[in-house]
Amino acid sequence: MDSNQTQSRRDFLAKGGSLLAGSFFVHPIAEALTIWDRPGEKMKLALIGTGVRGCSMFGRDVMNVYKDQVEFVGLSDKNEGRLRYGKEFIGVNCPLFADADEMLAKAKPDVLIVTTMDSTHHEFIIKGLNAGINVISEKPMTTDEFKCQAILDAERKSGKRLIVTFNYRYSPHRQKLYELLRSGEIGTLTSVDFHWYLNTSHGADYFRRWHGYKEKGGTLLVHKATHHFDLLNWWIDSDPEEVFAYGKLEFYGKNGPFRGTTCRGCAHAKNCDFYWDITKNTHLMKLYVENEKYDGYHRDGCVFREDINIYDKMAVQIKYKNEVQVSYSLTTYSPYEGYRIAFNGTEGRLEAWIKESQPWDEKDEDEIHLTKMFGEREVIIIPHGGGGHGGGDTRLKDKLFKDPTMADPYRQSAGSRDGAMSILVGIAARNSIESGKPIKVQDLTDIPLVANGRGA
């Protein structure tokens, strides 16, 4: 970050009074996070953002499974057609609002769920907190350091809670890695190798959508990698201190051999390996295509649009406060999907190769390999949990809606500090790519960094 950017951040903090952070520290992650403490009463939910994630994971799925614990009192979206279809798809009978402020004032929810475009998360999180309402936000919490600081300030002032939905923490094999690291099986952790591969289906889909624009999703170092950086912060149990990164757009966008506007009606459909026929998906047709007239958003945009401005390959070096070093990479055009991770310690190595979409190797279990220094090697088998994201979705929603006060021995519930520290790694990486310099995480917000026991 150059001196002008650093001064700009300091001016921003000073205007908000945020440099007086000592007595207004964000909720520590070691503290149990609870958004509901009235058992026996239904939690009144309002949802803003009726895209796929809002309608499905936090809409229809919640209604189908937790209808005895929750009720929806309002839905909001700027696209009136998508909003009407969202109400039908979710299966609720509640008022619809084009304006979020009106929904908060009239519906009077206990909890606001934010599933809008990433770049607008901060706007609605802050509105909810300022209205005295606890907030659940889809990841990433927001897309730059200034919006992040504004969220932290609002939470401190309001006294309410923000939870960020890091469902990956809840999957059984990631929990097992956490347990093994905490138990000292490999001694003192010294370094981590972490490499994530998105295939030409899932990876390409980010370039069809609004995620392909830095100003809307913050690049995949924020939108997607927030999951990965949160896992690292959680596993390592320390704050990231310094970040250096490389990134480039070399496969999608302007690098394509030809291009159109959307896959529908494209003259290159027969010759394009990335042609995707949205007309075969009734739900997406009703949710998006039939409502393009309201906002002009195309769900099946060409992956080779020339105005795509995010990276499709990324490499990041992270130094943590406890001296752990991380080598991370994200590739978005791999022939398969999954990730490799290895934890190196003074007494051994813990590693896993998680295969998420290889039809030639589909299993209902994951393997973790524990190799002791100068000694034996153990293979640990972890069955998948039920539901999406390796079982993480169901366990996360049980904590949020079924029993918000349930014990959290593995610190899987993630608050504003977790949300901030995960995106700050991605933001620092993006700033590093743009400046060619290493970025100090402490220069981005007023959160004091700690070496161990984050936020305790």
C-alpha positions as CSV (number, residue, x, y, z in Angstrom):
1,M,0.0,0.0,0.0
2,D,1.5,3.4,-0.9
3,S,1.7,6.4,1.4
4,N,-1.4,8.1,-0.1
5,Q,-3.5,4.9,0.4
6,T,-2.3,4.6,4.0
7,Q,-3.0,8.3,4.8
8,S,-6.5,7.9,3.2
9,R,-7.2,4.9,5.4
10,R,-6.1,6.9,8.5
11,D,-8.2,9.8,7.5
12,F,-11.2,7.5,7.1
13,L,-10.6,5.9,10.5
14,A,-10.2,9.3,12.2
15,K,-13.4,10.6,10.8
16,G,-15.3,7.7,12.3
17,G,-13.5,7.9,15.6
18,S,-12.3,4.4,15.1
19,L,-8.8,4.9,16.3
20,L,-10.2,5.0,19.8
21,A,-10.7,1.2,19.5
22,G,-9.5,0.1,22.9
23,S,-12.9,0.1,24.7
24,F,-14.8,-0.7,21.5
25,F,-13.1,-3.9,20.4
26,V,-15.1,-6.2,18.1
27,H,-16.6,-9.2,19.7
28,P,-13.8,-11.7,20.4
29,I,-14.2,-15.0,18.5
30,A,-13.6,-17.0,21.6
31,E,-16.8,-15.6,23.0
32,A,-19.9,-17.6,22.1
33,L,-21.9,-15.9,19.3
34,T,-25.6,-15.9,19.8
35,I,-28.2,-14.1,17.8
36,W,-31.2,-15.5,19.5
37,D,-31.8,-16.1,23.3
38,R,-35.6,-16.5,23.5
39,P,-36.1,-20.3,23.2
40,G,-39.7,-21.3,22.5
41,E,-40.4,-18.1,20.5
42,K,-40.1,-18.0,16.7
43,M,-37.2,-16.0,15.3
44,K,-38.5,-13.3,13.0
45,L,-36.4,-13.2,9.8
46,A,-36.1,-10.6,7.1
47,L,-34.1,-11.5,3.9
48,I,-32.5,-9.0,1.5
49,G,-31.2,-10.4,-1.8
50,T,-33.4,-13.0,-3.6
51,G,-30.7,-14.5,-5.8
52,V,-29.8,-18.2,-5.8
53,R,-28.2,-18.2,-2.3
54,G,-31.0,-16.1,-0.8
55,C,-33.8,-18.1,-2.3
56,S,-32.3,-21.5,-1.7
57,M,-29.9,-21.9,1.2
58,F,-31.3,-19.1,3.3
59,G,-34.9,-19.1,2.0
60,R,-36.5,-22.3,0.9
61,D,-34.2,-24.6,2.8
62,V,-34.7,-22.7,6.0
63,M,-38.5,-22.7,5.6
64,N,-38.6,-26.4,4.9
65,V,-36.4,-27.5,7.8
66,Y,-36.8,-24.8,10.5
67,K,-40.4,-23.7,10.1
68,D,-41.1,-24.5,13.8
69,Q,-38.2,-22.2,14.8
70,V,-38.5,-19.3,12.4
71,E,-40.9,-17.2,10.4
72,F,-40.2,-14.8,7.5
73,V,-41.6,-11.3,8.1
74,G,-40.2,-9.6,5.0
75,L,-38.3,-10.1,1.7
76,S,-36.5,-7.3,-0.2
77,D,-34.7,-7.0,-3.5
78,K,-34.1,-4.2,-6.0
79,N,-35.4,-6.5,-8.8
80,E,-39.2,-6.6,-8.4
81,G,-39.7,-9.6,-10.7
82,R,-37.0,-11.7,-8.9
83,L,-38.5,-10.6,-5.6
84,R,-42.0,-11.9,-6.5
85,Y,-40.6,-15.2,-7.8
86,G,-38.4,-15.5,-4.7
87,K,-41.5,-15.3,-2.5
88,E,-43.1,-18.1,-4.5
89,F,-40.0,-20.3,-4.6
90,I,-39.3,-19.9,-0.9
91,G,-42.9,-20.6,0.0
92,V,-43.6,-17.7,2.4
93,N,-46.5,-15.4,2.9
94,C,-44.9,-12.2,4.0
95,P,-44.7,-8.6,2.7
96,L,-42.3,-7.7,-0.1
97,F,-40.3,-4.5,0.0
98,A,-38.3,-2.7,-2.7
99,D,-36.7,-0.6,0.0
100,A,-34.7,-2.1,2.8
101,D,-35.2,0.7,5.3
102,E,-39.0,0.3,4.9
103,M,-38.7,-3.4,5.5
104,L,-36.7,-2.9,8.7
105,A,-39.1,-0.3,10.0
106,K,-42.4,-2.1,9.1
107,A,-41.5,-5.8,9.4
108,K,-39.5,-5.4,12.6
109,P,-37.4,-8.6,12.3
110,D,-35.3,-10.0,15.0
111,V,-32.6,-11.0,12.5
112,L,-31.7,-9.6,9.0
113,I,-30.2,-12.0,6.5
114,V,-28.0,-10.3,3.8
115,T,-27.4,-12.2,0.6
116,T,-27.0,-9.3,-1.9
117,M,-24.1,-8.6,-4.3
118,D,-20.9,-8.6,-2.3
119,S,-20.2,-4.9,-2.9
120,T,-23.5,-3.9,-1.2
121,H,-23.2,-6.2,1.9
122,H,-21.9,-3.4,4.1
123,E,-24.8,-1.1,3.2
124,F,-27.4,-3.6,4.5
125,I,-25.4,-4.9,7.4
126,I,-25.0,-1.4,8.7
127,K,-28.7,-0.6,8.1
128,G,-29.6,-3.7,10.2
129,L,-27.2,-3.0,13.0
130,N,-28.2,0.7,13.2
131,A,-31.9,-0.5,13.4
132,G,-30.9,-2.5,16.5
133,I,-31.2,-5.9,14.7
134,N,-28.8,-8.8,14.7
135,V,-27.5,-9.6,11.2
136,I,-26.4,-12.8,9.4
137,S,-24.3,-12.0,6.3
138,E,-23.4,-14.4,3.5
139,K,-19.6,-14.4,2.9
140,P,-17.6,-12.3,2.1
141,M,-18.5,-9.7,4.8
142,T,-17.6,-6.9,2.3
143,T,-15.1,-6.1,-0.4
144,D,-12.7,-3.5,0.8
145,E,-11.0,-2.2,3.9
146,F,-13.1,1.0,4.2
147,K,-16.4,-0.8,4.1
148,C,-15.0,-3.3,6.5
149,Q,-14.1,-0.6,9.0
150,A,-17.5,0.9,8.7
151,I,-19.1,-2.4,9.6
152,L,-16.9,-2.8,12.6
153,D,-17.8,0.7,13.8
154,A,-21.5,0.1,13.3
155,E,-21.4,-3.2,15.3
156,R,-19.5,-1.6,18.1
157,K,-21.9,1.3,18.3
158,S,-25.1,-0.8,18.0
159,G,-24.2,-3.5,20.6
160,K,-25.8,-6.0,18.2
161,R,-24.2,-9.0,16.6
162,L,-23.1,-9.9,13.1
163,I,-22.5,-13.5,12.1
164,V,-20.7,-14.4,8.8
165,T,-21.8,-17.7,7.3
166,F,-18.5,-19.6,7.0
167,N,-20.1,-23.0,6.3
168,Y,-16.7,-24.7,5.4
169,R,-15.8,-24.6,9.1
170,Y,-18.6,-27.0,9.9
171,S,-17.7,-29.8,7.5
172,P,-16.5,-32.9,9.4
173,H,-13.1,-33.2,7.7
174,R,-12.2,-29.6,8.3
175,Q,-13.3,-29.9,11.9
176,K,-11.0,-33.0,12.2
177,L,-8.1,-31.0,10.9
178,Y,-8.8,-28.3,13.6
179,E,-8.9,-31.0,16.3
180,L,-5.6,-32.6,15.1
181,L,-3.8,-29.3,15.0
182,R,-5.1,-28.3,18.5
183,S,-4.0,-31.7,19.9
184,G,-0.4,-31.1,18.9
185,E,-0.1,-34.2,16.7
186,I,2.5,-32.5,14.5
187,G,4.1,-30.4,17.3
188,T,4.4,-26.7,16.7
189,L,2.9,-25.6,13.4
190,T,5.5,-23.8,11.2
191,S,4.1,-23.6,7.6
192,V,1.1,-24.5,5.4
193,D,0.8,-25.3,1.7
194,F,-2.7,-24.7,0.5
195,H,-3.7,-24.9,-3.2
196,W,-7.3,-24.7,-4.4
197,Y,-8.5,-25.8,-7.9
198,L,-11.8,-24.6,-9.5
199,N,-12.8,-26.6,-12.5
200,T,-14.0,-25.4,-15.9
201,S,-17.6,-25.7,-14.7
202,H,-17.6,-24.1,-11.3
203,G,-14.6,-21.9,-11.9
204,A,-16.0,-20.6,-15.3
205,D,-19.3,-19.8,-13.7
206,Y,-17.7,-16.9,-11.7
207,F,-16.8,-15.3,-15.0
208,R,-20.4,-15.6,-16.4
209,R,-21.8,-13.6,-13.5
210,W,-21.3,-10.3,-11.7
211,H,-18.4,-11.8,-9.8
212,G,-16.2,-11.2,-12.9
213,Y,-16.0,-7.5,-12.0
214,K,-13.7,-6.3,-9.3
215,E,-16.0,-3.5,-8.3
216,K,-18.8,-5.9,-7.6
217,G,-17.1,-8.9,-6.0
218,G,-13.7,-7.7,-5.0
219,T,-12.0,-10.4,-7.1
220,L,-12.0,-14.0,-6.2
221,L,-9.3,-13.3,-3.7
222,V,-12.2,-11.8,-1.7
223,H,-15.4,-13.5,-2.9
224,K,-14.1,-17.1,-3.1
225,A,-10.9,-17.1,-1.1
226,T,-12.6,-15.6,1.9
227,H,-13.6,-19.2,2.7
228,H,-10.0,-20.4,2.4
229,F,-8.4,-17.6,4.3
230,D,-11.0,-18.0,7.1
231,L,-10.1,-21.7,7.3
232,L,-6.4,-20.8,7.6
233,N,-7.0,-18.2,10.3
234,W,-9.2,-20.7,12.2
235,W,-6.8,-23.6,11.8
236,I,-3.6,-21.6,12.5
237,D,-5.3,-19.7,15.4
238,S,-3.3,-16.5,14.7
239,D,-3.8,-13.3,12.8
240,P,-2.3,-12.7,9.4
241,E,0.3,-10.0,9.5
242,E,1.8,-9.5,6.1
243,V,0.7,-10.5,2.6
244,F,2.4,-10.5,-0.8
245,A,0.7,-11.7,-4.0
246,Y,0.7,-12.2,-7.7
247,G,-2.3,-12.4,-9.9
248,K,-3.2,-12.3,-13.6
249,L,-6.1,-12.7,-16.0
250,E,-4.8,-15.0,-18.7
251,F,-7.5,-17.5,-19.6
252,Y,-10.9,-15.9,-19.4
253,G,-12.0,-12.4,-20.5
254,K,-10.2,-10.8,-23.3
255,N,-8.0,-13.9,-23.7
256,G,-10.8,-15.9,-25.3
257,P,-10.7,-16.8,-29.0
258,F,-14.1,-15.3,-29.6
259,R,-16.9,-13.8,-27.6
260,G,-20.5,-12.8,-27.4
261,T,-22.8,-11.2,-24.9
262,T,-24.7,-14.2,-23.5
263,C,-24.6,-17.9,-24.2
264,R,-28.2,-17.6,-25.5
265,G,-28.1,-16.7,-29.1
266,C,-24.3,-16.7,-29.4
267,A,-23.0,-17.4,-32.9
268,H,-20.0,-19.4,-31.4
269,A,-22.2,-21.8,-29.3
270,K,-21.2,-24.9,-31.4
271,N,-17.5,-24.1,-31.1
272,C,-17.2,-22.9,-27.5
273,D,-16.3,-25.4,-24.8
274,F,-17.8,-23.0,-22.3
275,Y,-21.2,-22.8,-23.9
276,W,-23.8,-23.1,-21.1
277,D,-27.5,-23.5,-21.9
278,I,-29.5,-21.8,-19.1
279,T,-32.8,-22.6,-20.8
280,K,-32.4,-26.2,-19.5
281,N,-32.7,-24.9,-15.9
282,T,-36.3,-23.9,-15.2
283,H,-35.5,-22.3,-11.8
284,L,-32.8,-20.1,-13.2
285,M,-34.9,-19.1,-16.2
286,K,-37.7,-18.0,-13.8
287,L,-35.3,-16.3,-11.3
288,Y,-33.0,-14.5,-13.7
289,V,-33.9,-14.6,-17.4
290,E,-37.6,-13.7,-17.0
291,N,-36.5,-10.7,-14.9
292,E,-33.7,-9.3,-17.0
293,K,-36.0,-6.5,-18.1
294,Y,-35.9,-5.0,-14.6
295,D,-32.1,-4.6,-14.2
296,G,-30.4,-5.9,-17.3
297,Y,-28.5,-8.6,-15.4
298,H,-27.6,-11.7,-17.5
299,R,-26.9,-14.9,-15.6
300,D,-25.4,-16.6,-18.6
301,G,-22.8,-13.9,-19.6
302,C,-20.0,-14.8,-21.9
303,V,-16.8,-15.9,-20.0
304,F,-14.8,-14.1,-22.6
305,R,-16.3,-10.6,-22.2
306,E,-13.6,-8.1,-22.7
307,D,-14.6,-6.0,-19.6
308,I,-13.9,-8.8,-17.1
309,N,-11.3,-7.4,-14.8
310,I,-10.6,-10.0,-12.1
311,Y,-7.7,-12.5,-11.9
312,D,-8.1,-16.1,-12.9
313,K,-4.8,-17.3,-11.4
314,M,-3.5,-16.1,-8.0
315,A,-0.6,-16.9,-5.7
316,V,-0.3,-15.5,-2.2
317,Q,2.3,-15.6,0.5
318,I,1.0,-14.9,4.1
319,K,3.1,-14.4,7.2
320,Y,1.2,-14.8,10.5
321,K,1.8,-13.1,13.8
322,N,2.9,-16.5,15.3
323,E,5.5,-16.9,12.5
324,V,3.6,-19.5,10.6
325,Q,4.1,-19.0,6.8
326,V,1.5,-19.9,4.2
327,S,1.8,-20.6,0.5
328,Y,-1.6,-20.3,-1.2
329,S,-2.8,-20.5,-4.7
330,L,-6.1,-20.4,-6.5
331,T,-6.6,-21.6,-10.1
332,T,-10.0,-21.2,-11.9
333,Y,-9.6,-23.3,-15.0
334,S,-8.5,-26.7,-13.7
335,P,-9.7,-30.0,-15.3
336,Y,-10.8,-31.1,-11.8
337,E,-12.0,-29.4,-8.6
338,G,-10.7,-29.7,-5.0
339,Y,-7.7,-28.7,-2.9
340,R,-4.5,-30.0,-1.5
341,I,-3.4,-28.8,1.9
342,A,-0.4,-29.7,4.1
343,F,0.5,-28.5,7.6
344,N,4.2,-28.8,8.5
345,G,5.2,-29.0,12.1
346,T,8.2,-29.7,14.3
347,E,7.0,-33.3,14.9
348,G,5.3,-34.3,11.6
349,R,3.0,-33.4,8.7
350,L,-0.7,-33.4,8.3
351,E,-2.1,-33.4,4.7
352,A,-5.2,-33.9,2.7
353,W,-6.2,-34.1,-1.0
354,I,-9.9,-33.2,-1.1
355,K,-11.5,-34.2,-4.4
356,E,-14.8,-32.3,-4.8
357,S,-15.8,-33.1,-8.4
358,Q,-13.8,-35.9,-9.9
359,P,-16.3,-38.4,-11.4
360,W,-13.6,-41.0,-11.6
361,D,-13.0,-40.9,-7.9
362,E,-16.3,-40.2,-6.2
363,K,-16.3,-41.2,-2.5
364,D,-18.5,-40.5,0.5
365,E,-15.5,-39.9,2.7
366,D,-12.3,-37.9,2.9
367,E,-8.8,-39.0,3.9
368,I,-6.4,-37.2,6.2
369,H,-2.8,-38.4,6.3
370,L,-0.8,-37.9,9.5
371,T,2.9,-38.6,9.2
372,K,5.1,-38.4,12.3
373,M,8.7,-37.3,12.2
374,F,11.0,-40.3,11.8
375,G,8.1,-42.6,12.4
376,E,4.7,-44.0,11.5
377,R,2.0,-42.8,9.1
378,E,-1.7,-42.9,9.8
379,V,-4.6,-42.6,7.4
380,I,-7.7,-41.1,9.0
381,I,-11.0,-41.6,7.2
382,I,-13.7,-38.9,7.7
383,P,-17.2,-39.6,6.3
384,H,-19.0,-36.7,4.6
385,G,-21.7,-35.0,6.5
386,G,-25.2,-34.7,5.0
387,G,-26.0,-31.6,3.0
388,G,-23.9,-29.1,0.9
389,H,-20.3,-28.1,1.4
390,G,-19.3,-31.5,2.8
391,G,-22.0,-31.4,5.5
392,G,-21.2,-27.8,6.6
393,D,-24.4,-26.2,5.4
394,T,-26.7,-28.3,7.6
395,R,-24.6,-27.9,10.7
396,L,-24.2,-24.2,10.2
397,K,-28.0,-23.7,9.9
398,D,-28.7,-25.9,12.9
399,K,-26.5,-23.5,14.9
400,L,-28.2,-20.4,13.4
401,F,-31.8,-21.4,13.5
402,K,-32.4,-24.7,15.4
403,D,-30.4,-24.0,18.5
404,P,-28.5,-20.7,18.5
405,T,-27.2,-21.3,22.0
406,M,-25.7,-24.7,21.4
407,A,-22.2,-25.3,22.6
408,D,-19.4,-24.3,20.1
409,P,-16.3,-26.3,21.3
410,Y,-14.5,-25.9,17.9
411,R,-15.2,-22.1,17.6
412,Q,-17.0,-22.6,14.3
413,S,-19.5,-19.8,14.7
414,A,-17.9,-16.8,13.0
415,G,-18.4,-13.1,14.0
416,S,-17.4,-9.8,12.6
417,R,-13.7,-10.2,13.6
418,D,-13.5,-13.5,11.7
419,G,-15.3,-12.0,8.7
420,A,-12.9,-9.0,8.7
421,M,-9.7,-11.0,9.1
422,S,-10.6,-13.4,6.2
423,I,-11.4,-10.6,3.7
424,L,-8.4,-8.5,4.9
425,V,-6.1,-11.3,3.6
426,G,-7.8,-11.1,0.2
427,I,-7.9,-7.3,0.2
428,A,-4.2,-7.2,1.1
429,A,-3.4,-9.7,-1.7
430,R,-5.3,-7.6,-4.2
431,N,-3.6,-4.4,-3.0
432,S,-0.3,-6.2,-3.2
433,I,-0.9,-7.3,-6.8
434,E,-1.9,-3.7,-7.8
435,S,1.1,-2.1,-6.0
436,G,3.7,-4.8,-6.4
437,K,4.5,-4.4,-2.7
438,P,3.9,-6.5,0.5
439,I,0.9,-5.2,2.5
440,K,0.7,-5.0,6.3
441,V,-2.7,-6.2,7.5
442,Q,-2.5,-3.8,10.5
443,D,-2.6,-0.9,8.0
444,L,-6.1,-1.8,6.7
445,T,-8.3,-1.5,9.8
446,D,-8.0,-0.7,13.5
447,I,-8.3,-4.4,14.7
448,P,-5.3,-5.1,16.9
449,L,-3.5,-8.3,15.7
450,V,-2.7,-11.1,18.0
451,A,-0.2,-14.0,17.7
452,N,-2.2,-16.8,19.4
453,G,-5.8,-17.4,20.6
454,R,-7.3,-14.9,18.2
455,G,-9.7,-12.5,19.9
456,A,-9.5,-14.3,23.2
